Amino acid sequence: MALIRPLPEGPLDIIGDVHGELAALHELLARLGYDSEGWHPEGRRLVFVGDLCDRGPDSPGVFALVRRIVDSGRGDCILGNHELNLLRLSPKLGNGWFFAEEDDHDLKLGQFSGCRRLPQEDRAALLQFIGGLPLALEREDLRIVHACWNAETITVLRGEGADEPLRIYRDSEDHYADRMAGADFLALAEAEELAFSAMATDRNRQPPPAPNYARCDELYQNGNPVRVATSGMERVAAQPFFSTGKWRLLERVRWWEEYTDGVAVVFGHYWRVPDGMERPRHKDIMNPFERYAEGDWFGPQARAFCVDYCIGARFLERERGVTTGFLTRLGALRWPEAVLLMDNGRMVQTTPGSRGATAL
């Protein structure tokens, strides 16, 4: 099936990254007027921007609910980078729930021990569902992608034969390997990688400059259209910075600052901070939205909107003993009303084409 698919007409509720927070999802659905299975009395439709799983207490439960909604025709879901990690069978922070208990890296580190595990007999069906998700949805007035709407990337993903995200991902990796095999800076990059890797996880020792190794990373990220759509574009940072447990050489490209199309685009991924909350230090030392308020649209035409409000960091609140009154939020953007609704009931009237927003 196509990786860029038509977005159905009619009113929508676009839900940001869920990250295994099933209780928050049920609360938000109820506030939006849906029943427990995603049916709305006014015929509204749900759209999930991806990253349904990881870090939260019940990733299998979130997947089961969203899959029922999608299979019933009441909603749509696109692929996020956390789903892509599962497709690739790649262990990452918070996704140990998916693997066999003896292979659960999170349990070995003493993290996320209270998360519900996926029975191993259910893995194949979940991977089949994830592997059939599109990378973006579009209609005349709206575009939805997990991390980055890049015209060149979207063109590639619309191309003939672009039907399986994992195959396109692997084909791009093969192309990168062939390209690097003939690169005149490869030997320098490999030497820099050895020095960098020796201290990559030591917060107290900043690695030496590694411009050639960083260049390889940049080409690897931006040359893979599946990676761009699900985790964004990156560029070499002015200097290494420590984030999510290791030193980084690349920084995120704020593509929305250059998005000039008149069609609104809604995305997730970037841990936007709700008003009244500091950005979680766990994720990133840099806030890509520091100039924007909670309900602002981004870019020269103010036509880009991030609907991820940091619920992926709710596990950090639990580690501090918080059980109610969470600051991290699960958000939904109602379209075409452009009303932002949080799982705690907070409502904000946003204004596409303007940075103005009003609490309701």
C-alpha positions in Angstrom: 0.0 0.0 0.0 1.0 3.6 -0.6 3.2 5.3 2.1 1.5 8.7 1.6 -2.2 8.2 1.8 -5.3 10.3 1.4 -6.7 11.8 4.6 -10.5 11.3 4.8 -12.7 14.3 4.7 -14.7 15.5 7.6 -13.9 16.7 11.2 -10.9 15.2 12.8 -9.3 14.9 16.2 -5.5 14.6 15.8 -3.9 12.9 18.8 -0.2 13.4 19.7 2.4 10.9 20.8 0.8 8.5 23.4 3.9 6.6 24.6 2.0 3.8 26.3 -0.2 6.1 28.5 -3.4 4.2 28.1 -5.2 5.9 31.0 -4.5 9.3 29.6 -5.7 8.2 26.1 -9.0 7.0 27.6 -9.4 10.3 29.4 -8.7 12.3 26.3 -11.0 10.3 24.2 -13.8 10.8 26.7 -13.2 14.6 26.8 -13.3 14.6 23.0 -16.7 12.8 23.1 -15.6 9.3 21.9 -16.6 6.1 23.6 -14.1 3.6 24.7 -13.8 2.1 21.2 -13.3 5.4 19.3 -16.9 6.0 18.1 -18.1 9.6 18.1 -21.8 10.5 17.9 -21.1 13.3 15.5 -19.1 11.2 13.1 -15.8 12.7 14.0 -12.7 10.7 13.1 -9.4 10.0 15.1 -5.9 10.4 13.6 -2.9 9.3 15.6 0.5 10.8 14.7 2.5 7.8 15.8 4.8 6.9 18.8 2.0 5.0 20.4 4.4 3.1 22.6 7.4 3.0 24.9 8.2 4.4 28.4 4.5 4.4 29.6 2.9 1.6 31.6 0.8 -0.1 28.9 2.1 0.0 25.3 0.3 -3.2 24.4 -3.0 -1.8 25.6 -2.6 1.4 23.5 -1.7 -0.6 20.4 -4.7 -2.9 20.9 -7.1 0.1 21.2 -5.7 2.0 18.3 -5.7 -1.1 16.1 -9.3 -1.7 16.8 -10.1 1.9 15.9 -8.2 1.7 12.7 -9.5 -1.7 11.7 -13.1 -0.6 12.3 -12.6 2.4 9.9 -13.1 5.0 12.7 -9.6 6.3 12.6 -6.1 6.4 11.1 -2.6 6.1 12.4 0.8 6.9 10.9 4.2 5.5 11.6 6.4 7.1 14.3 10.1 6.5 15.0 9.2 4.3 18.0 7.1 2.0 15.8 9.9 1.9 13.3 12.3 0.8 16.1 10.0 -2.2 16.7 9.8 -3.0 13.0 13.6 -3.0 12.9 13.7 -5.1 16.1 16.0 -2.4 17.5 16.2 -2.2 21.4 15.7 1.4 22.6 15.0 3.2 25.8 11.5 2.0 27.0 10.7 -0.6 24.4 11.9 -3.7 26.4 8.2 -4.6 26.9 8.2 -5.9 23.3 11.1 -8.3 23.6 11.3 -11.7 25.4 11.9 -11.2 29.1 15.5 -12.6 28.9 16.2 -10.0 26.1 14.5 -7.0 27.9 17.2 -4.4 28.1 15.1 -2.1 30.3 14.6 -4.8 33.0 18.4 -5.4 33.0 18.9 -1.7 33.7 16.2 -1.7 36.3 14.0 0.7 34.3 10.3 0.5 33.4 9.8 -2.6 35.4 6.1 -1.9 36.0 5.2 -1.8 32.3 2.9 -4.3 30.9 4.7 -6.8 28.7 3.5 -8.0 25.3 3.0 -11.8 25.1 5.5 -13.1 22.6 2.8 -14.9 20.6 1.3 -11.5 19.8 4.5 -10.0 18.3 3.9 -11.1 14.7 0.4 -9.6 14.6 1.6 -6.3 16.1 4.5 -6.1 13.6 2.1 -6.8 10.7 -0.1 -3.9 11.9 2.8 -1.5 12.3 4.3 -2.5 8.9 1.1 -1.6 7.2 0.9 2.0 8.5 1.5 5.0 6.2 4.2 7.6 6.8 1.9 10.6 6.1 -1.7 11.5 5.4 -2.9 14.5 3.3 -5.9 16.2 1.9 -6.5 19.7 0.4 -6.5 21.6 3.7 -4.3 19.4 5.9 -1.1 17.3 6.1 -0.1 15.0 8.9 3.3 13.4 9.5 5.1 12.2 12.6 8.3 14.3 12.5 9.0 16.2 9.3 7.2 17.3 6.2 10.0 17.7 3.6 9.0 18.1 0.0 11.8 16.0 -1.4 11.2 13.2 1.1 7.5 13.2 0.4 8.1 13.0 -3.3 10.3 9.9 -2.8 7.8 8.3 -0.5 5.1 8.9 -3.1 7.2 7.2 -5.8 6.5 4.0 -7.6 7.3 1.0 -5.4 7.3 2.9 -2.1 4.9 0.6 -0.4 6.7 -0.9 2.7 8.4 1.4 5.1 10.9 -1.3 6.3 12.0 -2.1 2.8 12.4 1.5 1.8 14.4 2.0 5.0 16.7 -0.9 4.3 17.2 0.1 0.7 18.3 3.6 1.8 20.7 2.0 4.3 22.2 -0.1 1.5 22.6 3.0 -0.7 24.3 4.9 2.2 26.8 2.0 2.6 27.6 2.0 -1.1 28.0 5.8 -1.1 30.3 5.7 2.0 32.5 2.9 0.6 33.9 5.4 -1.9 34.0 8.5 0.3 37.4 10.1 0.6 36.8 11.1 4.2 35.8 7.6 5.4 39.1 6.7 7.0 39.1 10.0 8.9 35.6 9.3 10.0 36.4 5.8 11.3 39.3 7.1 13.4 37.2 9.9 14.8 34.4 7.4 15.7 36.8 5.3 17.8 37.9 8.3 19.8 34.3 9.6 20.1 32.8 6.3 21.1 35.3 5.8 23.9 33.6 8.6 25.9 30.2 8.9 24.2 28.3 8.0 27.4 30.5 9.9 29.9 28.7 13.1 30.7 31.8 14.5 32.4 34.1 14.2 29.5 33.3 16.0 26.3 34.5 14.1 23.2 37.0 15.8 20.8 35.7 17.3 17.6 34.7 14.7 15.0 33.7 16.6 11.8 34.0 13.7 9.4 32.2 11.2 11.7 29.5 13.8 12.2 29.2 14.3 8.4 28.6 10.6 8.0 25.8 10.7 10.6 24.2 13.6 8.8 24.3 11.9 5.5 22.9 8.7 7.1 20.0 10.5 8.7 19.0 12.8 5.9 19.5 10.3 3.1 16.9 8.0 4.4 13.3 9.2 3.7 11.7 6.9 6.3 14.1 8.3 9.0 13.4 11.9 7.9 9.6 11.4 8.0 9.7 9.7 11.4 12.5 11.5 13.2 13.3 14.6 11.2 16.3 16.1 9.5 19.5 16.8 11.3 22.7 18.8 10.8 26.1 18.9 12.4 26.0 20.8 15.7 28.5 23.6 16.4 29.9 21.4 19.3 28.9 18.0 20.8 26.1 18.1 23.4 24.9 15.6 25.9 21.4 14.3 25.6 19.4 11.2 26.4 22.4 9.5 28.0 25.1 10.2 25.4 27.0 12.9 23.6 25.5 13.9 20.3 27.1 15.4 17.2 23.9 16.3 15.3 21.2 18.8 16.1 17.6 18.8 14.9 16.7 21.0 11.9 13.7 23.2 12.7 12.1 22.6 9.4 8.9 24.3 10.4 10.7 27.6 10.4 11.1 27.3 6.6 7.7 25.8 5.9 6.0 28.3 3.6 3.2 26.2 2.1 -0.3 27.4 2.6 -1.6 23.9 3.6 -1.6 23.3 7.4 0.7 20.5 8.6 0.4 18.8 12.0 3.1 16.6 13.5 4.4 15.2 16.8 7.8 13.9 17.9 9.5 17.0 19.4 8.3 17.1 23.0 6.5 20.5 23.0 6.2 21.8 26.5 2.8 22.7 28.0 2.5 26.1 29.6 3.7 26.0 33.2 6.2 23.1 32.7 9.9 23.2 32.3 11.3 21.1 29.4 12.4 17.7 30.6 16.2 17.5 30.9 16.0 13.8 30.0 15.2 14.5 26.4 17.2 17.4 25.1 19.2 20.3 26.3 17.7 22.4 23.6 14.0 23.4 23.2 13.1 23.8 19.6 10.0 25.7 20.5 11.4 28.2 23.0 10.0 31.1 21.1 6.5 29.7 21.0 3.6 29.6 23.5 1.5 26.5 24.1 -1.0 27.1 21.3 1.1 28.8 18.7 1.5 27.8 15.1 5.0 27.8 13.6 6.7 29.1 10.5 6.6 32.1 8.2 3.0 31.4 7.3 2.1 30.0 10.8 0.9 26.8 9.2 2.8 24.1 11.2 1.7 22.8 14.5 3.3 20.2 16.9 0.7 18.2 19.0 3.2 16.3 21.2 3.1 17.7 24.7 5.7 15.7 26.5 3.7 12.8 27.8 6.7 10.6 26.9 8.3 12.1 30.0 5.5 11.1 32.4 7.6 8.3 33.7 10.0 10.9 35.1 7.2 12.4 37.1 6.3 8.9 38.4 10.0 8.4 39.4 9.6 11.5 41.6 6.5 10.1 43.2 3.9 11.9 41.3 0.7 9.9 40.9 -1.9 12.6 40.1 -1.7 16.2 38.8 0.8 15.4 36.1 2.4 18.3 34.2 3.1 16.3 31.1 0.0 16.1 28.8 -1.6 14.1 26.0 -3.0 16.6 23.5 -5.4 16.5 20.5 -5.9 19.2 17.9 -9.5 19.3 16.7 -9.8 20.1 13.0 -11.1 22.3 11.4 -11.9 24.1 14.7 -8.2 24.3 15.5 -9.0 23.8 19.2 -6.3 22.2 21.3 -7.7 19.9 24.0 -5.5 18.2 26.7 -6.2 15.1 28.7 -6.8 17.2 31.8 -9.6 19.2 30.0 -7.5 22.3 29.3 -8.7 23.9 26.0 -6.9 26.4 23.8 -8.3 28.1 20.7 -5.4 28.2 18.3 -5.3 30.3 15.1 -3.7 28.9 11.9 -2.0 31.7 10.1 -1.3 33.5 13.3 0.6 32.8 16.5 -2.3 34.0 18.7 -4.1 31.5 21.0 -6.7 31.9 23.6 -7.4 29.6 26.6 -11.1 28.5 26.7 
